[in-house]
């Protein structure tokens, strides 16, 4: 979503923007951030993925303002002579500096030859399209810089690279299906709103900066002592982008009437602390009825959670935290 929003910013500013589908490179599979090989994908799966992608991103992308291309249109027509010519511009030493390759080699795992072709083929896209700028996530840094090198050597011109940060999951870790910390573009508005309300407090500024148009000065002015207010503003904004005002209001109503009332008991005690108080000191002053040793043990085992001004100790003990 971050890259698509940035591309649309360029489109709205009057630049020619190309959304490129990797219908050729996907036959190889991107080894970025992978420690194992990847199963090759079929053409039918490629076509289904494109349809699904368009459906998911349609709330964010105005397709009338962008050009859609598929690199299979030129990559599948390359001759052996073409491929050798492309490969002669990048050394094997450069390719094997790729982190995902070096990790696998160090572990004694296999790096398949076709995987080493991926950055070359993706990089060649820049040569064919003759672009001035390529936008992609930080996980695509290696591939995009290979493209910059190829464009410099094969077209005698510079290409700039703009890398967008990867959005952390709701728990602050890398987003992944297995971790259950993802927010999907096609989630129901109630789910999007609720998931955003559950992000860690320290992620609020990051989500605002990457996923909304709120000016930086307004983001910096958000009150860290009122995370729930900031999250409600964030959740409404992002849900509105994906589902419109009606969807955002539906998500807000669902959270306020169904989720929030279940969050903590109404008679939960309130503790007032300074904003910079360490979590251990907050716990010690929370009258939890346990020893300091038990508090430290729960911290080490991940049994403590502080979010939205609510301290959860174990499974059933809560304290409201007011920061001053």
N, C-alpha and C positions, 0 to 999 in steps of 0.2 A: 504493500500500500504506500510506503514512503516513496519509492521510486516512481510509482504511477502519479502520485500527487505532484512530484517535482517535474515530471515530464509535462503534465498538464499546465503547470506554471509557465513553462517555456512556450507551449502551444498558445496559451492565452496572450502571451507577450508578442505573438506574431511570428515565432520561429517555425520552421518546418520540422515536425516531430515524427519519427518513425518508431512504431511498435514492431519489434522484430520477433517473430516466432521461430524458435530453433528447430524447425522441422527436419533439418539436415543434421545438426549437431546432436540432437536428441537420440539419433540412431547410435551414437557413440556413448553418450552418457557423461555428464559433467562430474569429474572426480573431485571437485572442490569440496573440502572439508570431509571427504570420505576416506575411511581407513580400510575399506574393502572394495573389491570390484563391483560392477553394477550390471544387472541383467539388461540385455538389449531390449528395446521397446518396438512394438509393431506399428505399422502405418495406421491401422484401425485405432489403436490406443492414442496415437498422436492426434488424429482427427477429433476423437472424443475429448481429449484434453483441451484442445483449442476452443471447442464449443463451450465447454464447462468454464474455461477461463473467461471468455467473453461475457458469459452470463454473470459470473461473480463480480467482475470489475465494472460492469456497466453503470453502476451508480457513481463511480469515480471518474470514468473516462468518457469524454464526449468524442465518439468515433468519427464525427463529422470534421473534427479539427486535427485528426492525425492520419498518417498513412500506415497501413498494415502491410508488412512484407514477411515472407518466409524464406529462411536461408536455404531450405531444400531446393529452391528454384535455381540456385547457382551451384551449391555444393555437390549436388547429385550429378552435375554435368562436368565436373572436373575430370580431366584426363590424368594419366599417370605422370605425364610431363608437367602438367599444372601443379600437381601435388608436390613433386620433387622441387619445383621452382619455389613454391611457398616455403617448404621445409628448409631450403638452403639459406633462409634469412634468419633462422633461429637455431642456436646450438643445443645439442642434447644436454650439455652442462646446465644451460639456463632452465630447460624443462625439468630437470631432476632436482632443481633447487626448490621446486614446489613442495610446500610443507606436507601435503597429504601423501605425496610420493615418498618423501624422505622418511616419514613415520612408518610407512609400510615396509620399506626396505630395511630399516633398522629392526623391525619386528620379524624380518625374514619372510614377509608376505609377498605375494605376487603383484607386480604392476604390469598390466596387460599393455601390449604395444598400442592397441587402438585407443587406449585412454590418453596416451601421450599426444595423440593427434587432436584432442579436443581443443586445447588453447590455440593451436594453429588454425583450426577451422573457424573458431569463433573470432579470432583475430582477423582472419581474412574477410569477415563480414564488413569490417570497417573500410577495408580497401575497396570492396565492391560498391558499397553505398557512398563512399567518399565523404564521410561525416566529419564535422568539426568537433563534436563532443559526444562522448558516450557516458550514459548514466547507468549505474548499477550498484548493487549492495557491496559492502566491504568483502563479502565472501567471493566476489568476482574480480578482486583486485588483480590477481595474477593474469587471468584471461584478458582483462581489458588492457593491461600494460603490454602484453604480447601484441595485441591489436595496434597499440600505439607504435610499437617497434616496427611492425610490418608495414604500417601506413607510411612511416618515415622512410623505410628502405625501398618499398615498392612504388610509392606514389610521390615521394620526395616532399611530403608535407606533414605538418604536426597535427595530431589529434589530441584533444584534451580529455581527461577522465575526471568525472565527478562521482565520488563514492558516497552512497547514503548509508547511514548506520543501520544495523540490524535491530529490529524492535525486540527488546527482551520480553520474555513471557510474563504472565501475570504474577509469577513468583520471583521475578528478577533473573531467572536462569534462561538459557537458550530455549526458544520456542520449539516444541516438538510434540507430536501427537501422543507419544508414549508418556510424556510428563503431564499431559492434561492441562497445560498452561497456555493453550492457544485460543485466540479469538478469530473466528473465521468470518470472511466477508459476507458469506451467505447465511450466517447464524440468524435466528429470529431476533427481532428488536429487543425482546425481553431478555434473551440470553446475552446479547452484546452489552446491554446496559448493566446487567448484573455482574458480568465478568469484569467490566471496567471498574465497577465499584469495589471489586475484590483485589485490585492490584496493590502491590506494596506502596506504602506512602512515598517512599523515596523515588518511585517511578513517575509520579505525577508530572513534574516538570518535563521529563523526557517525552512522555506521551503527548503532552500539549505541544511541545516543539515539533515533533515529528509528524503528528497526525491531525493538527488543527492549524488554522490561520491566525490564532491569537498572537499578537505582537510579543516579542521577547520581553519588552519592559513590563507588560501585563503578566507574563508568566513569572518573571522575577518578583513581582509584587504579590503573588499568591501567598496567603497566610499559612505557614507550616503548622500552626496550632489549630487550623480548621480544615483538616484533610477531607472530611466528608463533604463539605461545601465545594471544595475544588474538584473532587471526584464526580459529584453530581453535575457540575458544569461540564466536565470533560466527557462524561458518559452521554449526556444529552447531545453535545456537539457531534461526537463521532457516530452515535446512533442515527442522528438526523442526516448526516452525510450519506449513510447507507440505506436508510428507510424513510427519509423525509420527516416532516414535522409530526405527522400522524404516528409514525413508528416510534419516534423519539418520545412522544407523550405516552404512548402505550408502554414503552420500556420503563419510563419513569414511574408511571402509575403502578406497574407490576412490582417494581422494587419497593416502593413506599408502602404498599398495602400487603404484600405477601412476604417479601424477603426481610426487610428491615425490622418488622415487629418481632421476628424470630431470632434476631441477632443476639441479644443479651437480655437477661431478666430485668424487669423494670426497677427492682430494688437494689441494683448493683451499686456498691459504694463508689464515690468519686474521690480521686486523689489529685491534689494540685502539686505540680512539680515544675521546675525550670526546664525550658526547652532543650538545654544541653545536658540534662542529667543522664548519666550512663544507665543502661537498662538494668544492670545489677543493683544499682542504688534505688531505682524505681521499685524493683521487686522487694527489696529489703524493707521499704517504707510502706508496702501495700497491705500489711497486716494479713498475710496469707495463712498464718497459723502453721507454718513449717519452718524447719531450721535453715540456716544459711547454707549448710551443706546440701540440703535437698534442693534449694533454689539453684545452686551451681550445677547440680546433677541434671535438673530439668533443662537448664540452659544448654548444657553440653549435648543432651539427647534431642534437642529440637522441640521440647515440649512447651516453649514459651512463644507467644505471638503478640506483637503490638502493631495494631493496624486501625486506622480511622478513629484514633483516640480510645480504642478499647484494648485492654490488656487481657489476654487469655492465658491462664496458667493451668497446664494439664488439659483435661477434657471438660471440666465443669466449673472452674473457678474464673470469675471475671472481675475486672475493676475498670471503671471509667477513668481515663487520664485527662486531666485538664492542664495544658502547658501554658506557662506564663513567661 
